[in-house]
Amino acid sequence: MGLFDFLSDKGEKEPVKPTTKPAAGDTTGFFGNQAQPAGQPAAAQGDTYTVVSGDSLSKIAKHHYGDASKWHQIYDANKATIGSNPDHIEVGQQLRLPKL
C-alpha cells in the first residue's frame, strides 16, 4: 500500500482506536521501564550501581542521594564487596544502593 492509497480506497474502514491509558498507580514508563515517583531520587528505589573510573563513595552518594555525606549508607550495605577500606573501590564493582 502506497502513501496515498488510503485516499482512493472506497472501502469502509474502522477508525484507529486510541490506546488505553495506564491504570492509576501503574509505574510503567513510556518505554516499559519502571517510572520513578516524582520527587524521589533513583536510589530511593534500591538500585545497583557499577563503579566507573574516578568514582568515590561520596561522589556516588552525591549523585544518587543528593548528599555526599550519605556515603556511609552505601559502604555499610556493601562491606562484603568493598572490604575494610571504604576509599578503595574498584572499577566494575557492583554496589547496592540502599533505600533511604
C-alpha angles and dihedrals in degrees: 000000000000128000096266100031091102090064094059096040109107096188122113111258131186115244117248110271117229117245118253119258118239115267118257110277094023109145098195113118129215095280095042094264125126110276118222118237111250115270097017124109117235092252092061086077095060103257134174124238132201113219115238131192112291095023125137128178090252092052090050091048092049092051098044103031101024090237124085092201090069089077088104091067091053091048094048091051092049106036091122091055099038101038129211096320113070089190091064110075120150132222110261097026114139110226126191113227106209124217113259 
